[in-house]
Amino acid sequence: MNHFQSNIFPMRKLVFPGAAEWIVVGGRDMFPTATRVFRAAGIRQIAVIGFGSQGHAHALNLRESLVGSGIVVKVGLPEESGSRQKARAAGFTEKDGTLGETFAVIAESDFVILLIPDSEQVRLYKKIFAALRLGAILGLAHGFLLGHLLSVGEYFPDNISVIGVCPKGVGTSVRLWYEQGRETNGAGIPCSIAVECDLGGALDVAIAWAIQLGAPLSSFTTLRKEFLSDLTGERAILLGAVWALAEMAYRRFIELGFSEEEAFNLAVESITGPISDRISRHGGLLGLYSGLPGSEQKIFARAYVSVYGPAKELIEDIYASVESGDEIREVVERGNQLREHPMERVDIGEMWAVGERVRQNRENFEKVIDPMVAGLYAGIMMAQVDVLHDHGHWWTEVCFESIIEAIKSLNPLMHAKGVGFMVHSCSPTAQLGAKKWGPRFMSSLWGDVLQDFSNNPESVLGSPLFQLFVGHPVHSSLATCLELVPKEDLYVG
C-alpha cells in the first residue's frame, strides 16, 4: 500500500485487486489551502528554472493559481538563453523582478523547480546544489536526476528537501488542460508525487504544488519508480512503439491495396480517434475488444496474441536498460551533442505528408476501428502493463504510464498535428528514447509479429494468453483510474 499521510489535504483510498492505494483529489477550490501551505513552509518565491515545454507550463500555471497571494513566481534562465524572449512575451520580465539569471534566482528562492533538460541537469547539478540556500526545497518533474546520481554513487545534499511532482503528460498538455480547466470542471493533468528528502512538511508542499499546477488528482510514487516507469513508457507505448505501429500498419494497408489516405485513416486516425475514445469512455481495453463485432474480435485476438510476447520481451529490455543506467548515460552523452546538432525529426516519411491531407479533410473519412491495429495496440499496452506491474509498480502508476497518458495526453497531439508534433513536444530524453527504440519495435512488428499474424488465421479467442487478457486485473484498476480524470478531450487547436 502506497500510504502517505497529510493532515491538511483530504486523501482518498482506492481499492485495487490485491492492493489499496491513496490519492489526493485536487481542484480549483483547493487553491487557497495550497497557498496557505506554501506560506506556512516559508515559501515567498518560487523559482522555475527553464522555460521549455514543462517550464513554460509550470511557470504560467503557478503564477495564475497564486495571483494575489504575494508569492512570486520567478523564471531563471542563462543570460544568453534564447528562451528569454519567450519568457518576456509571457509576462516574465527583469523589470518586474520575475525573470533573472539562473543561479541568482536559485540562490534567492525558497522553492526551486528544476525544469531544464535532463542532460543539462546532469551537467550543472553540482553548481545548482551549491547555489541552493540552506533548507530550500528542490522540485523535480521526474526522477532522471536521481537516476543519474544513483548511477555514479552520489546523492542530494542533506540540507535540502527534494520532492517530485510528475505530470502524466507533456508540458503542452499541462498548460492546455489547465486553460480548459478554467471552465471545464477544473480539468487538468493528473500527477504523481514523490518525496525523496524531507526536512519537514515536504509532502504537503508537493501536494500543494500539484494542486496549483492544476492536477485533478495526484497519486504517490517514489522518484526511483517514477524514472523507471517514465523512461520505459516513453520508449514503448507512449511514443516509440505507437510511432512504429502507425508506420507498420500504414505500409501494411498500402500493400493490401488501400489508397494512401485510406491507409492513414486506418493506421493512425484509428489509434488517435476511435480506439483512444473507446478505451477512454467505453470500457477501457476490454471495452475496446468487446465493442467489436464477433468476426473482428477474432482478428483483434490474433493480433493481440501475435504481438504480446515480442512486445513484452522488448519492453523488458527497455526496463533493464533504464534500471542499469544505460539509457540515462546515453541521454547524457547525446545531450552534449544536441547542443550543437539538433535532433532530426521523426515525421520525415511520405505517410506523414499524407496525414496532413487527411487531417484537412476528416469529414470525408469514416471513423473506423481497424481490429488488427486495435489488437496490436492493446497487446503492446498490456505488455507494458505487465512489465511495470511485475517490477512492483503500483496500479495507479501502471495505468497512467501505460494507458491514460497515451490516450488522454499524447495521442491527442498526434491526432491534431501528427507524430512529429507529439514526439517533439516531449523532452529530449523522451525523443532520444523514441528514436532509439521505435525502429526496434518497427522491425519486430514488420517481421515476426506480422508474419505470425498472417500465418495463423485460426481463432485464438480461447487461448490461455488471450484469456489472461480477458480476465486481467488491470481492467478494474483502469476503470477506477478513468473515473478520476476529466472526461473531456484535450483540445490542442
Rosetta blueprint (number, residue, H / E / L):
1 M L
2 N E
3 H L
4 F L
5 Q L
6 S L
7 N L
8 I L
9 F L
10 P L
11 M E
12 R E
13 K E
14 L E
15 V E
16 F E
17 P L
18 G L
19 A E
20 A E
21 E E
22 W E
23 I E
24 V E
25 V E
26 G L
27 G L
28 R H
29 D H
30 M H
31 F H
32 P H
33 T H
34 A H
35 T H
36 R H
37 V H
38 F H
39 R H
40 A H
41 A L
42 G L
43 I L
44 R L
45 Q E
46 I E
47 A E
48 V E
49 I E
50 G L
51 F L
52 G L
53 S H
54 Q H
55 G H
56 H H
57 A H
58 H H
59 A H
60 L H
61 N H
62 L H
63 R H
64 E H
65 S H
66 L L
67 V L
68 G L
69 S L
70 G L
71 I L
72 V E
73 V E
74 K E
75 V E
76 G E
77 L E
78 P L
79 E L
80 E L
81 S L
82 G L
83 S H
84 R H
85 Q H
86 K H
87 A H
88 R H
89 A H
90 A L
91 G L
92 F L
93 T L
94 E L
95 K L
96 D L
97 G L
98 T L
99 L E
100 G E
101 E E
102 T H
103 F H
104 A H
105 V H
106 I H
107 A H
108 E H
109 S L
110 D L
111 F E
112 V E
113 I E
114 L E
115 L L
116 I L
117 P L
118 D H
119 S H
120 E H
121 Q H
122 V H
123 R H
124 L H
125 Y H
126 K H
127 K H
128 I H
129 F H
130 A H
131 A H
132 L L
133 R L
134 L L
135 G L
136 A L
137 I E
138 L E
139 G E
140 L E
141 A L
142 H L
143 G L
144 F H
145 L H
146 L H
147 G H
148 H H
149 L H
150 L H
151 S H
152 V L
153 G L
154 E L
155 Y L
156 F L
157 P L
158 D L
159 N L
160 I L
161 S E
162 V E
163 I E
164 G E
165 V E
166 C E
167 P E
168 K L
169 G L
170 V L
171 G H
172 T H
173 S H
174 V H
175 R H
176 L H
177 W H
178 Y H
179 E H
180 Q H
181 G L
182 R L
183 E L
184 T L
185 N L
186 G L
187 A L
188 G L
189 I L
190 P L
191 C E
192 S E
193 I E
194 A E
195 V E
196 E E
197 C E
198 D L
199 L L
200 G L
201 G L
202 A H
203 L H
204 D H
205 V H
206 A H
207 I H
208 A H
209 W H
210 A H
211 I H
212 Q H
213 L H
214 G L
215 A L
216 P L
217 L E
218 S E
219 S E
220 F E
221 T L
222 T L
223 L H
224 R H
225 K H
226 E H
227 F H
228 L H
229 S H
230 D H
231 L H
232 T H
233 G H
234 E H
235 R H
236 A L
237 I L
238 L L
239 L L
240 G H
241 A H
242 V H
243 W H
244 A H
245 L H
246 A H
247 E H
248 M H
249 A H
250 Y H
251 R H
252 R H
253 F H
254 I H
255 E H
256 L L
257 G L
258 F L
259 S L
260 E H
261 E H
262 E H
263 A H
264 F H
265 N H
266 L H
267 A H
268 V H
269 E H
270 S H
271 I H
272 T H
273 G H
274 P H
275 I H
276 S H
277 D H
278 R H
279 I H
280 S H
281 R H
282 H L
283 G L
284 G H
285 L H
286 L H
287 G H
288 L H
289 Y H
290 S H
291 G L
292 L L
293 P L
294 G H
295 S H
296 E H
297 Q H
298 K H
299 I H
300 F H
301 A H
302 R H
303 A H
304 Y H
305 V H
306 S H
307 V H
308 Y H
309 G H
310 P H
311 A H
312 K H
313 E H
314 L H
315 I H
316 E H
317 D H
318 I H
319 Y H
320 A H
321 S H
322 V H
323 E H
324 S H
325 G L
326 D H
327 E H
328 I H
329 R H
330 E H
331 V H
332 V H
333 E H
334 R H
335 G H
336 N H
337 Q H
338 L H
339 R L
340 E L
341 H L
342 P L
343 M L
344 E L
345 R L
346 V L
347 D L
348 I L
349 G L
350 E H
351 M H
352 W H
353 A H
354 V H
355 G H
356 E H
357 R H
358 V H
359 R H
360 Q H
361 N L
362 R H
363 E H
364 N H
365 F L
366 E L
367 K L
368 V L
369 I L
370 D L
371 P H
372 M H
373 V H
374 A H
375 G H
376 L H
377 Y H
378 A H
379 G H
380 I H
381 M H
382 M H
383 A H
384 Q H
385 V H
386 D H
387 V H
388 L H
389 H H
390 D H
391 H L
392 G L
393 H L
394 W L
395 W H
396 T H
397 E H
398 V H
399 C H
400 F H
401 E H
402 S H
403 I H
404 I H
405 E H
406 A H
407 I H
408 K H
409 S H
410 L H
411 N H
412 P H
413 L H
414 M H
415 H H
416 A H
417 K H
418 G L
419 V H
420 G H
421 F H
422 M H
423 V H
424 H H
425 S L
426 C L
427 S L
428 P H
429 T H
430 A H
431 Q H
432 L H
433 G H
434 A H
435 K H
436 K H
437 W H
438 G H
439 P H
440 R H
441 F H
442 M H
443 S H
444 S H
445 L H
446 W H
447 G H
448 D H
449 V H
450 L H
451 Q H
452 D H
453 F H
454 S H
455 N H
456 N L
457 P L
458 E L
459 S L
460 V L
461 L L
462 G L
463 S L
464 P H
465 L H
466 F H
467 Q H
468 L H
469 F H
470 V H
471 G L
472 H L
473 P L
474 V H
475 H H
476 S H
477 S H
478 L H
479 A H
480 T H
481 C H
482 L H
483 E L
484 L L
485 V L
486 P L
487 K L
488 E L
489 D L
490 L L
491 Y L
492 V L
493 G L
